Amino acid sequence: MRSVPVALAICAALSLQVGAVGAETPGGGRGVFQRWFTLLVESRYYAHKNVPDLVDGNSLVVWATRHALAGHDGRWMKDVELPVFPAIPPVPESVKADALNPRLVSKTLADAEPGDLLVFNRPGMAARMMVYIGSSQVVPSPRKWVVYIAGDRPHKVPVESLREDPLVEWRPVAENPYFMGVYRLEVGAGR
């Protein structure tokens, strides 16, 4: 099964680089994390200064996870260049105990939730990922979006454009053998 090595590679990279993060909390812990995570991913598209460590989708996921779990004050907001300061509560302390464990949800984009990873694996290349952010938290729109890094800079693309990408290998459809599927960061799974 091709997806198992990809999931393990993503899991290992996130666990090693992020460290402790958290457990799903009924009533909002996971949802609060998702909102901060997707806002931070999207914010990189609008930021003016580069973050040298952001070179691919994996590093974007690690960066956004660390900052979703950080203390959120005015100085932090300036450092990460948030275009807006949202009315999102902090991620509860109780959700910072375990490592992130991505799991395959589906090979169907319709099953994606904000914060899910779209994973692609082409022969001879490292696995690539895009983050499905759903609706924008920065510029309200009925469109659904993905954010990814290519050429050391973030790109924000409407899902409908991605489905019609001229390069078939980047289309998130079950028929694409390079699309490994939709992976969900299960905050706190596995303990």
C-alpha positions in Angstrom: 0.0 0.0 0.0 1.7 3.2 -1.2 0.0 5.6 1.2 1.5 3.9 4.4 5.1 5.1 3.7 3.9 8.6 2.9 1.8 8.8 6.1 4.7 7.5 8.2 7.1 9.9 6.6 4.8 12.9 7.3 4.1 11.7 10.8 7.8 11.2 11.6 8.7 14.6 10.2 6.0 16.4 12.1 6.6 14.5 15.4 10.3 15.1 15.3 10.1 18.8 14.3 7.0 19.9 16.2 7.2 17.9 19.4 4.4 17.9 21.9 1.1 19.3 20.8 -2.2 18.0 21.9 -5.4 16.0 22.3 -8.7 16.6 20.7 -11.0 18.3 23.2 -14.8 18.0 22.8 -16.3 21.4 22.5 -13.5 23.2 20.8 -9.8 22.2 21.4 -9.4 20.7 17.9 -11.5 23.3 16.3 -9.6 26.2 17.9 -6.3 24.5 16.7 -7.7 24.2 13.2 -8.8 27.8 13.0 -5.4 29.1 14.2 -3.5 26.6 12.0 -5.4 27.5 8.8 -5.2 31.3 9.5 -1.4 31.0 10.0 -1.0 28.9 6.8 -3.0 31.5 4.8 -1.2 34.4 6.5 2.1 33.3 4.8 0.5 34.2 1.4 0.0 37.8 2.5 3.2 38.2 4.5 5.9 40.6 3.2 8.9 39.1 4.9 10.2 35.6 4.1 10.7 33.0 6.7 13.9 31.2 5.6 12.8 27.8 7.0 9.6 27.8 4.9 10.8 25.8 1.8 8.0 23.3 1.2 4.6 22.1 2.5 6.1 20.1 5.3 8.0 23.1 6.7 4.8 25.2 6.4 2.8 22.7 8.4 5.5 22.6 11.1 5.7 26.4 11.3 1.9 26.9 11.4 1.6 24.2 14.1 4.2 25.8 16.3 2.6 29.2 16.0 -0.9 27.9 16.5 0.2 26.6 19.9 2.2 29.8 20.8 1.0 32.6 23.0 -0.9 35.1 20.8 -0.2 38.7 21.7 0.6 41.9 19.8 4.3 41.2 19.5 3.7 37.7 18.3 1.2 39.0 15.7 3.7 41.4 14.4 6.4 38.7 14.2 4.3 36.3 12.2 2.8 39.2 10.1 -0.9 38.3 10.6 -3.0 40.4 8.3 -5.8 40.3 10.8 -6.0 39.5 14.5 -8.9 37.1 14.8 -11.4 36.5 17.5 -10.1 33.0 18.1 -9.4 31.9 21.7 -6.0 30.4 22.5 -5.6 26.7 22.0 -6.3 25.2 25.5 -3.4 24.0 27.5 -5.1 20.6 27.7 -4.6 20.0 24.0 -0.8 20.2 24.1 0.1 16.8 25.3 0.6 14.5 22.2 2.3 14.5 18.9 0.4 15.2 15.7 -0.5 12.0 13.9 -1.7 12.5 10.3 -4.0 9.8 9.0 -5.5 9.1 5.6 -9.1 10.3 5.5 -10.0 9.8 1.9 -8.9 10.0 -1.7 -11.8 12.4 -2.3 -11.3 16.2 -1.9 -14.9 16.6 -0.9 -14.1 14.9 2.4 -11.4 17.5 3.3 -11.8 19.8 6.4 -9.9 23.0 7.0 -6.4 22.2 8.0 -6.3 18.8 6.1 -3.2 18.0 4.0 -3.4 17.1 0.3 -0.5 14.8 -0.3 1.1 14.1 -3.7 3.9 11.6 -4.3 5.6 11.5 -7.7 8.4 9.1 -8.5 11.8 10.5 -7.9 10.5 13.4 -5.7 9.8 13.8 -2.0 6.2 13.7 -1.1 4.6 17.2 -1.5 1.7 18.6 0.4 -0.8 21.4 0.2 -3.0 22.6 3.0 -6.7 22.8 2.4 -7.8 25.9 4.3 -11.5 25.9 3.2 -12.9 29.5 3.3 -10.5 32.3 3.7 -10.3 33.9 7.2 -8.5 36.9 5.7 -10.6 37.8 2.7 -14.2 36.5 3.0 -15.3 34.6 -0.1 -17.5 31.7 -0.9 -14.5 30.0 -2.6 -12.5 27.2 -1.0 -8.7 27.4 -1.0 -5.5 25.5 -0.7 -2.1 26.9 0.2 1.2 25.4 -0.8 4.9 26.5 -1.2 6.7 26.3 -4.5 9.8 28.1 -5.5 10.2 29.2 -1.8 7.1 31.2 -1.8 3.5 30.6 -0.7 0.7 30.2 -3.3 -3.0 30.4 -2.5 -5.2 28.7 -5.1 -8.9 28.2 -5.4 -9.8 24.5 -5.2 -11.7 24.7 -8.5 -8.5 25.9 -10.2 -6.6 23.0 -8.7 -9.1 20.5 -10.0 -8.5 21.8 -13.5 -4.7 22.2 -13.2 -3.1 21.8 -16.6 -0.5 19.5 -14.9 -2.7 16.4 -14.3 -0.4 15.1 -11.6 -1.3 18.0 -9.3 -5.1 17.4 -9.5 -6.5 16.1 -6.2 -8.7 13.5 -7.7 -8.9 9.7 -7.0 -8.0 8.9 -10.6 -4.6 10.6 -10.2 -2.1 8.0 -9.2 0.2 10.7 -7.7 -2.5 12.0 -5.4 -2.1 10.0 -2.2 -5.1 11.5 -0.6 -6.5 13.8 2.1 -4.6 13.5 5.4 -5.9 14.9 8.7 -3.7 16.1 11.5 -5.3 14.1 14.4 -4.3 16.2 17.3 -3.5 13.8 20.1 -4.4 10.5 18.4 -2.4 7.5 19.2 -1.8 7.6 23.0 
